[in-house]
Amino acid sequence: MEHPIFFIDLILSKLGLEHFAHQYSHVTHTWLVMMILLVSALLFASGVKLFPKKGQNIFEVIIGGLEDFMVEITGPEGRFFFPFIGAVFLFILVSNLIGLVPGFFSPTANLNTTLALALCTFVYTHIIGIKFHGVKYIKHFMGPIWWLAPLMFPIELIGHLARIMSLSVRLFGNIFGKEMVLSILFMLAGLFLAPLPILFLGILVSVIQALVFMLLATMYFVGAMEHAH
């Protein structure tokens, strides 16, 4: 299958960066998603008013709804890591949806991007554990009885490392599948609007996968907040 044509690749190719454009489309589109989020945040921040208008109302409903939903699961302590959860959710959502626009690519359809997100979540999970429990957090890996530590530590370590694979591969597989199906349908029957039902399905998959990643990350954070058993 030929390499699909992306607008960013064409622009970079004109600048003499053709090899970089084709080799690292996920990186360039990640930068694009970051730019979209940063510009949107600046625009919303500059337009914040005491009596919000339509745009601010929509934004506040989304963010407020996410925060309330997460606090119901985690309790008031969950507000500590909500900025991370909110940022990851919005990044994944925009990354998933941007691939539905012809000429653009979902960065989350590349395993490198999803692996980076999973690693950030993995590291932040243990930062939360150390923040709430200090050095005692290590006991979480040792099991309930000290003489079981040689057995429990490898099991706990493998279980935590498996979270990285679970988070990265699940998101990558679903979004990559969506991208491939859309690409094939657009090439075969794009003029006859055949991909439209798949586009609606792609929107649903994009939202669900962002929510799944957010929920799993939240559950890992909650586990780190709990006292070692």
N, C-alpha and C positions, 0 to 999 in steps of 0.2 A: 504493500500500500504506500502511495506517495505521501510525502510529508505535507500535511495540511498547510494552507496559506493563512498566516496570522498577520494582522495589521502591524503589530509591533515588530515582527520579524522583517517585514518589508521596509519599515522605517530604518531599522538598524542596518539592514543590508545596504541601503542607500548611503549610510555613513561608513561603509567598509567593515562592518561587524557581522557579516553574514554567518560565519562559523559559530560565533558566540550566540547569535540569535536562534539558530536552528538547534544548537546543542543545549541551550539553557532557556528554553521557552518558559519553563516553570518558574525560573528566577525572575525573568523580566515581567511576567504576569503577576508574580508575587509583589514586585515593586509597584505595579499598577494598582493592585488591590490596596496596598498600604497607602498609596497616594490618594485613592478614592476615600478611604476612611479618614485620613488626616485632614483632607480638604473639607469633607463633610463635617467633621468635628469642629473645625475652625469656623465654618459657616454657621453651624448651630450655636456654638458658644458665643459668637459675636452678635447673634440675633436673639439671645435669651432675654425674655421680658417677664415682668411680674405677672402680667395677664397674657398667657401664651396664645399664639394664633394656631392655625391649622398644622403647619409643619412642626412646630414645637410640641403641640399636643400629641401628634403621632409618635414622635421620638420619645416623649416622656412616657407614653403608654407602653411602648416596647420595652424600654429600659426598666421602668417601674414594674411591669409585669414579670420580667425576668428576675428582678431582684426579689420581689415578693414570693415568687415560685421557689427560688433557691432558699430563701430564709425559712420557708415552711419545712424544707427538708433538713436544713443544717441548724436552724436556730439563729438567734441574733449574732452569734460568733461568725456566721458565714459571711457577714458583710465585709470581713477582713479580706477575703479572697475574691469578692465579687468583681472588682476591676479586672482581674485576670480572666475570670470566667466570661464576663461580658465581652472583653476584647477578643478572646479566642472564638466565642460564638459568632460575633459579627464578622471576624476575619474569615472563618470557615464558610459562613453563609454567603458572603459576597464572592468568595473564591469559587464556591459551587455554582452560584447563579451566573457568574460572568461567562462561563463556558457555554451557556445557552444562547449567547449572542454570537451570530455568525462572524467569524474573523477573530475570535478571542478563545482563550484556552483556560480551563480551570486549573490553577496551580495544585489543587488538591487531587488532581488526577495523576500526579507524579508522586511516587513513594518517598522521594527525598523531602518533599514538603510535609507530608503527613507524619513522617518519622521525626522531623524537627519539632512539630507540634506535640507529638507524643513524648519526646525527650524533655521538652519544656514542662509539660504536665508532670512527668515523672520526678523531675528535680524539684519542682515547686511543691509537690506532695510532701517530700521529706523536709523541705524548708518549713512548711506548716507544722509538721510533726515536732520538729526541734523547737519551733517558736512556742508551741503550747505545752510541751513536756520537757524541754531541755534535753540533757544527756540521757534521761530515763527513757526517751523515745526508742533507744536501742533495744530495750527489753522487749519491745514489740516483736523483734525478730528472734528472740530466744525461747519463746514458748512459756507456758505457765509454770513449769518446774525446771530448775536450773540444770538438772542432770539430763534433760531432754534437749538442751541447747545444741549439742553437736548434730542432732538429727533435725531439729526445727529450723536452725539458721539456714541451711541450704534450701530447705523447702520454701521458707518464706522469701528467700532471695530469688529463687526461680519464679515464684508466684508474682513478685513485684516486677521482675524483668519481663514476664509474659504480658504484663499490662502494656508495655511499649509496643509489642507486636500486635496485640489486640486492637489498640487504638489506631495505630498507623495502617495496618492492613485492611481493617474494616472500612475505614473512610476511603482509602485509596481504591479498594476493589469496587465499591459502589459508584464512586464518581468516575473512575476510569471506564467502567462498563457503560455508564450513561453517555460519556463522551464518544465511545466507539459506536454505540447504537445510533446516536444522532449523526455522526459523521457518515456512516454507511447509508442511512436513510436519505440524508441530504444529497449524497452523490447519486443514489439510485432514483429517487423520486422527489427531489426538492421542488421541482416546478409544479408538482401536483398537490402540494401541501400535505403530503402523506406524513411528514414528521410532526405535524401539529399535535396529535394526541400524545406523542412521545415527549414533546416539549412540556406539556402540562404534567406528565409523569415525572419529567426531569426536575421541574420546580418542586414537586412533592418530595422527591428523593433528596434534593438539595437541602430542603428545610429539615426533613427528618434526620438526615445524617449530622447536620449541625447540632440539633437537639440531642441526639444520641451521644455525640462526643462531649457535649456540655454536661449531660447527666452522669456519664461515666466518670468524668473528671471530678464532678461534685461529690460523687460517692467515694472516690479515692481520697479526696480532701477530708471528708467527714470521718473516714476511717483513720486518717492520720491525726485528727483532732481528738479522737476517743482515747481513753487511757488504755495502756497496754494490758492485755489480759493474761 
